[in-house]
Amino acid sequence: EADIYQTPRYLVIGTGKKITLECSQTMGHDKMYWYQQDPGMELHLIHYSYGVNSTEKGDLSSESTVSRIRTEHFPLTLESARPSHTSQYLCASSDPTGGFEQFFGPGTRLTVL
Amino acid sequence: AQSVAQPEDQVNVAEGNPLTVKCTYSVSGNPYLFWYVQYPNRGLQFLLKYITGDNLVKGSYGFEAEFNKSQTSFHLKKPSALVSDSALYFCAVSWRGNTPLVFGKGTRLSVIA
């Protein structure tokens, strides 16, 4: 079944740690996105990619980096986590030749102590 | 620049009554408009979209939305609300589908039995 996966679902870590949030999709979509969702609900675009070896920063880069080596995989890395990074992170993908809507993963809830 | 406004943080409606969640947008050219729903601890689920054609679009779970170009609005509606409709609702816009989605701040819908 075509889907989009995120791991881990929940993560609690200490300040200064390096972490990678995983996102994979089995739909063959070229476009993928990372959003940060704060407790006030608002979504902020962090990074996006329009294909392999293509990455762009969004409105809120949040001191993170991404890579897109394979179509299906779009990991997000925080080099040094801070309490201000505590948030929900949502990954999404879309097919520009299809209906343009984005499909979202279940999210990773990150807490930095 | 693209933007979306959801003027109501919270909408309360009695079960069985019609519901409306408001959305207005600002984008030059042809907007692609979307509605998403988010349940607790989940990612966003696609509800419906307007790309072109009939101004009234129907989506999942009995929801519909009307594209009004003169008022730059895309309000979400349902004739008879269910308690299970209680969730967060996000409106989003893209310019011709070629740019990442810009999301509104979200509206929390509460349907009271």
Boltz contact constraints between the chains, C-beta under 6 A:
constraints:
  - contact:
      token1: [A, 41]
      token2: [B, 88]
      max_distance: 6.0
  - contact:
      token1: [A, 41]
      token2: [B, 106]
      max_distance: 6.0
  - contact:
      token1: [A, 42]
      token2: [B, 105]
      max_distance: 6.0
  - contact:
      token1: [A, 43]
      token2: [B, 103]
      max_distance: 6.0
  - contact:
      token1: [A, 45]
      token2: [B, 100]
      max_distance: 6.0
  - contact:
      token1: [A, 48]
      token2: [B, 100]
      max_distance: 6.0
  - contact:
      token1: [A, 90]
      token2: [B, 43]
      max_distance: 6.0
  - contact:
      token1: [A, 100]
      token2: [B, 32]
      max_distance: 6.0
  - contact:
      token1: [A, 100]
      token2: [B, 97]
      max_distance: 6.0
  - contact:
      token1: [A, 101]
      token2: [B, 34]
      max_distance: 6.0
  - contact:
      token1: [A, 101]
      token2: [B, 46]
      max_distance: 6.0
  - contact:
      token1: [A, 101]
      token2: [B, 49]
      max_distance: 6.0
  - contact:
      token1: [A, 104]
      token2: [B, 43]
      max_distance: 6.0
  - contact:
      token1: [A, 104]
      token2: [B, 44]
      max_distance: 6.0
  - contact:
      token1: [A, 105]
      token2: [B, 43]
      max_distance: 6.0
  - contact:
      token1: [A, 106]
      token2: [B, 42]
      max_distance: 6.0
  - contact:
      token1: [A, 106]
      token2: [B, 43]
      max_distance: 6.0
  - contact:
      token1: [A, 107]
      token2: [B, 43]
      max_distance: 6.0
